[in-house]
Amino acid sequence: MSYISEIVTMQQAYAASEHEVKRRIDLNILMADAIQMQASALEKRDIHVIRKFGCQLPVLIIDKNRLMQVLVNLIKNGYEAIDQRNPPTVKRTMTLRTYGDERSIGLAITDSGIGIEDRNTDRLFDLGHSGKGSSGFGLYYCKMFVQANHGNMRIDSPGADRGATVTIEFDRQGAAAIDEYPSTVAAVVSANPPAHPHQGREIQP
């Protein structure tokens, strides 16, 4: 199967349905698939992707298609922020991390882009607020979805031209995660996206 066919197949697998369907998923595999779906855009921009995936994360019970839409949107925001960085010769990196502890399971996406000048980063989640001339719906939708699944989402930046980090955490005391561990091995990889995606393996009961 060609690379393009693999991506088309993955996009179809993650197509959002009309009704929300929650499934048991491995967050590490979902993150790897999100990277793969954006691989062409990342490689075209010569962005160095660093994956830091946690070990033995709890199973996440969530609509995997809608969470994939959130991840793909955040990666896209990250490389667009890097596109706007001046000078363009600056180190171009994106780090994607997953983690979990006794209280939460989460993920963080850090880019080396233009950063955020305004300390009031909460405004970025307001409907209609966008620094790119778009509708501003993307981040608003992402946060609403996360909050509806017992989670919270924030953006942190040390300032202009110093990059930014988007963090999503789901409360393990809520309905989003259970204490069951998929067979995922921890990985800390500094490399381009993998050639063969897992295509969102679900955890069987």
Phi, psi and omega per residue, in radians:
M1 nan 2.322 -3.115
S2 -1.246 2.866 3.137
Y3 -1.049 -0.776 -3.121
I4 -1.090 -0.736 3.127
S5 -1.088 -0.664 3.113
E6 -1.079 -0.756 -3.120
I7 -1.177 -0.736 3.119
V8 -1.081 -0.744 3.115
T9 -1.074 -0.727 3.141
M10 -1.159 -0.737 3.126
Q11 -1.073 -0.680 3.105
Q12 -1.165 -0.668 -3.140
A13 -1.133 -0.535 -3.108
Y14 -1.764 0.187 3.138
A15 -1.086 2.283 -3.092
A16 -1.197 2.362 3.083
S17 -1.559 2.952 -3.118
E18 -1.138 -0.619 -3.104
H19 -1.957 2.510 3.131
E20 -1.208 2.278 3.135
V21 -2.204 1.964 -3.120
K22 -1.543 2.371 -3.132
R23 -2.341 2.889 3.095
R24 -1.556 2.054 -3.045
I25 -2.250 2.797 3.029
D26 -1.687 1.958 -3.071
L27 -1.064 -0.619 3.136
N28 -1.076 -0.755 -3.133
I29 -1.190 -0.677 3.107
L30 -1.083 -0.731 3.113
M31 -1.117 -0.739 3.121
A32 -1.076 -0.690 3.111
D33 -1.172 -0.661 3.116
A34 -1.102 -0.716 3.083
I35 -1.075 -0.779 -3.115
Q36 -1.093 -0.671 -3.136
M37 -1.169 -0.407 3.114
Q38 -1.858 0.211 -3.038
A39 -1.017 -0.759 -3.098
S40 -1.064 -0.798 -3.133
A41 -1.144 -0.667 -3.136
L42 -1.205 -0.755 -3.137
E43 -1.185 -0.679 3.124
K44 -1.033 -0.595 -3.114
R45 -1.596 0.008 -3.123
D46 0.988 0.769 3.120
I47 -1.598 2.233 -3.132
H48 -1.446 2.037 -3.086
V49 -1.680 2.222 3.118
I50 -2.004 2.131 3.128
R51 -1.876 2.223 3.088
K52 -2.243 1.621 -3.035
F53 -1.779 2.303 -3.124
G54 -1.230 2.826 -3.115
C55 -1.749 2.441 3.070
Q56 0.908 0.917 3.070
L57 -1.276 2.565 3.067
P58 -1.094 2.681 3.036
V59 -1.160 2.379 3.137
L60 -1.788 2.249 3.111
I61 -1.793 1.898 -2.992
I62 -2.876 2.888 3.024
D63 -1.290 1.832 -3.022
K64 -1.148 -0.569 -3.128
N65 -1.187 -0.737 3.139
R66 -1.256 -0.637 3.069
L67 -1.150 -0.633 3.074
M68 -1.074 -0.715 3.103
Q69 -1.039 -0.688 3.105
V70 -1.098 -0.839 -3.099
L71 -1.106 -0.778 3.135
V72 -1.086 -0.709 3.114
N73 -1.105 -0.711 -3.129
L74 -1.214 -0.660 3.077
I75 -1.124 -0.733 3.104
K76 -1.065 -0.780 3.090
N77 -1.027 -0.670 -3.126
G78 -1.125 -0.836 -3.112
Y79 -1.286 -0.449 3.037
E80 -1.210 -0.607 3.067
A81 -1.152 -0.641 3.100
I82 -1.181 -0.652 3.094
D83 -1.008 -0.587 -3.062
Q84 -1.494 -0.078 -3.098
R85 -1.244 2.425 3.140
N86 -2.284 2.181 0.153
P87 -1.381 2.749 -3.111
P88 -1.222 -0.184 -3.111
T89 -1.452 -0.020 -3.133
V90 -1.072 2.695 3.120
K91 -0.994 2.206 -3.044
R92 -1.872 1.778 -3.103
T93 -2.350 2.685 2.992
M94 -2.447 2.194 -3.126
T95 -1.949 2.244 3.129
L96 -2.071 2.158 -3.018
R97 -2.240 2.506 2.980
T98 -2.159 2.634 -3.096
Y99 -2.782 2.883 3.086
G100 -2.764 2.616 3.051
D101 -2.516 -2.905 -3.070
E102 -1.193 -0.268 -3.083
R103 -1.867 -0.529 -3.015
S104 -2.649 2.893 2.971
I105 -2.219 2.330 -3.012
G106 -2.636 3.122 3.112
L107 -2.552 2.704 3.110
A108 -2.477 2.419 3.106
I109 -2.157 2.052 -3.093
T110 -2.008 2.294 3.100
D111 -2.083 2.820 3.108
S112 -1.763 0.654 -3.050
G113 -1.500 -2.682 -2.983
I114 -1.262 -0.224 -3.138
G115 1.263 -2.980 -3.096
I116 -2.281 2.150 -3.134
E117 -1.331 -0.753 -3.065
D118 -1.323 2.209 3.118
R119 -1.176 -0.374 -3.114
N120 -1.450 1.253 -3.068
T121 -1.213 -0.300 3.131
D122 -1.059 -0.479 -3.140
R123 -1.110 -0.403 -3.132
L124 -1.113 -0.356 -3.138
F125 -1.614 -0.020 3.133
D126 -1.244 2.420 3.101
L127 -1.097 2.218 3.141
G128 1.609 -0.143 3.137
H129 -1.594 2.137 3.127
S130 -2.665 2.440 3.070
G131 -1.641 0.098 -3.057
K132 -1.998 0.111 -3.131
G133 1.391 0.196 3.135
S134 -1.694 -3.004 -3.073
S135 -1.244 -0.380 -3.096
G136 1.372 0.211 -3.101
F137 -1.337 -0.518 -3.003
G138 -0.947 -1.032 -3.103
L139 -1.197 -0.582 3.095
Y140 -1.076 -0.826 3.119
Y141 -1.074 -0.782 -3.113
C142 -0.993 -0.840 -3.096
K143 -1.174 -0.681 3.124
M144 -1.088 -0.713 3.133
F145 -1.136 -0.785 -3.128
V146 -1.091 -0.816 -3.131
Q147 -1.105 -0.593 3.124
A148 -1.201 -0.249 -3.137
N149 -1.999 0.656 3.059
H150 1.043 0.681 3.141
G151 -2.285 3.058 3.017
N152 -2.442 2.785 -3.023
M153 -2.418 2.405 3.137
R154 -2.524 2.812 3.071
I155 -2.174 2.282 3.106
D156 -2.171 2.489 3.086
S157 -2.621 2.364 3.092
P158 -1.316 -0.098 3.100
G159 2.442 -3.118 -3.100
A160 -1.053 2.411 3.116
D161 1.071 0.429 -3.141
R162 -2.215 0.330 3.055
G163 1.358 3.137 -3.136
A164 -2.687 2.754 3.108
T165 -2.251 2.238 3.016
V166 -1.792 2.215 -3.117
T167 -2.112 2.332 3.058
I168 -2.151 2.249 3.111
E169 -2.263 2.381 3.074
F170 -1.920 2.347 -3.110
D171 -1.290 2.156 3.135
R172 -1.301 -0.202 3.060
Q173 -1.475 -0.214 3.108
G174 -1.534 -2.737 -3.073
A175 -1.678 0.116 -2.999
A176 -1.507 -0.427 -3.054
A177 -2.394 2.599 3.085
I178 -2.252 2.720 -3.086
D179 -1.419 1.193 3.076
E180 -2.414 2.299 -2.980
Y181 -1.894 2.192 3.048
P182 -1.297 2.933 -3.115
S183 -1.479 1.140 -3.122
T184 -1.886 2.280 3.115
V185 -1.669 2.405 3.134
A186 -1.059 2.503 3.136
A187 -2.446 2.340 2.992
V188 -2.171 1.782 -2.970
V189 -2.171 2.277 3.014
S190 -1.918 1.627 -3.029
A191 -2.828 3.021 3.021
N192 -1.279 2.860 -3.141
P193 -0.969 2.550 -3.117
P194 -1.159 2.673 -3.060
A195 -1.358 -0.445 -3.063
H196 -2.126 1.797 -3.126
P197 -1.220 2.759 3.081
H198 -1.494 -0.270 -3.138
Q199 0.994 0.818 2.909
G200 1.079 0.938 3.120
R201 -0.985 2.337 3.083
E202 -1.696 2.634 3.131
I203 -1.561 2.135 -3.117
Q204 -1.374 2.551 3.123
P205 -1.076 nan nan
